[in-house]
Structures are given as C-alpha cells and as structure tokens.
Amino acid sequence: MTHIITHRVTPQQIQEMLEELKTYIKLAVDTRRRVIAGGGALHADCEAALLEDGSQQTDVWGADWYPSSQEVSCESLINIRPKQGNRSIEITDPSLRATVEAVVKERLSA
C-alpha cells in the first residue's frame, strides 16, 4: 500500500508500507514540498503518487527506508536524470542527498 506522508508517519502506516517488501520501504521524496510517498514494489509507483498529488518531476527523488536500523539509502532508477546532472541511480549531489535524508528522517524516524 502506498501512502503520501505529509506529517510524522503513524506505526500503522509503517506496517502497511512494509507489506510489499517486509524489511524496507521504497520511497519517493519531494524535496521542495517535504512530502513522501512510500510503499509498493517500485519507486516509480511512489513517484506517480506524488506527481498526482501535485509534485513537480524535478523535485521528486527515490530512496529506501530501513525501519529497523532507521537508515536511508538514496538509490533508485528514478534518480537517473542526466538533465539534472545525476547520471547514476544514486543521488550524487551531497546537498540534495542530505535534503532527501533529512525529509525521510523528519517524516519516518521513530
């Protein structure tokens, strides 16, 4: 189940987002609006949910959340954006990466 998280996540939302992959949650993070979509099998599903919710493509980046360790991974196919200077599945800009990590922790940390 995909959820759009605009405030601190609830334990029930975490459990629902974990249903697909069990140990981690795929995310799309809108760095401008500071909103997250999480859950489901693909980062692209989360990205589509944010775009439908009003996010702009240039602001949405993929990441994963590991609830047991409270860690963020900034790797996703949706991050390959040569026009925005990111030619890798990993977010290479340190500032952008820090913003993604901060938004994820702000919304999902225990």
C-alpha positions in Angstrom: 0.0 0.0 0.0 1.3 3.4 -0.9 0.8 6.3 1.5 1.5 10.0 1.0 3.1 11.3 4.2 2.8 15.0 4.9 3.4 14.8 8.7 5.0 12.3 11.0 4.1 8.7 9.9 2.0 6.5 12.2 3.0 3.0 13.2 0.0 1.6 11.2 1.2 3.4 8.1 4.7 2.0 8.5 3.2 -1.5 8.8 1.1 -1.0 5.7 4.0 0.3 3.7 6.2 -2.7 4.8 3.6 -5.2 3.5 5.2 -5.4 0.0 8.9 -5.8 0.8 8.8 -6.7 4.5 12.2 -5.2 5.6 12.3 -1.9 3.8 10.1 0.7 2.2 10.6 2.2 -1.3 10.0 5.9 -1.3 9.7 9.0 -3.5 10.6 12.2 -1.8 9.5 15.7 -2.9 12.4 17.9 -1.7 10.5 21.1 -2.2 7.2 20.2 -0.6 8.9 17.9 2.0 6.4 15.2 1.3 7.0 11.5 0.9 5.1 8.7 -0.9 6.1 5.2 0.4 5.1 1.6 -0.1 4.6 -0.7 -3.0 7.1 -2.6 -5.2 8.5 0.2 -7.2 9.9 3.7 -6.6 8.0 4.7 -9.8 4.7 3.9 -8.1 5.6 6.3 -5.3 6.8 8.9 -7.8 3.5 8.6 -9.7 1.5 9.1 -6.4 3.4 12.3 -5.7 3.1 13.6 -9.2 -0.7 13.0 -9.0 -0.7 14.9 -5.7 0.8 18.0 -7.2 4.6 17.5 -7.0 6.9 18.5 -9.9 9.1 15.9 -11.5 12.3 17.8 -10.9 11.6 17.8 -7.1 11.0 14.1 -6.7 13.8 11.7 -5.8 13.9 8.0 -5.0 15.1 6.4 -1.7 14.6 3.5 0.6 13.9 3.4 4.3 15.0 0.7 6.6 12.8 1.0 9.8 14.8 -1.5 11.9 18.1 0.5 11.5 16.5 3.9 10.8 18.7 4.2 7.8 18.1 5.9 4.4 19.5 4.7 1.1 19.4 7.2 -1.8 19.4 4.7 -4.7 16.7 4.4 -7.3 16.2 4.1 -11.1 14.1 7.3 -10.9 17.2 9.2 -9.8 18.9 8.8 -13.2 18.5 12.3 -14.6 21.2 13.5 -16.9 19.4 16.8 -17.5 19.6 17.5 -13.8 23.2 16.4 -13.5 22.5 13.0 -11.9 23.7 10.2 -14.2 23.6 7.5 -11.5 20.9 5.5 -9.6 22.5 7.1 -6.5 21.9 10.7 -5.7 25.4 12.2 -6.3 24.9 15.8 -5.1 25.8 15.9 -1.4 23.4 18.7 -0.7 20.4 17.1 -2.4 21.2 13.8 -0.8 21.3 15.4 2.7 17.9 17.1 1.9 16.4 13.7 0.9 17.8 12.1 4.1 16.5 14.9 6.3 13.0 14.8 4.9 12.8 11.0 5.3 14.1 11.1 8.8 11.8 14.0 9.7 8.7 12.1 8.4 9.6 8.4 9.2 12.0 8.2 12.2 10.8 6.6 15.4 
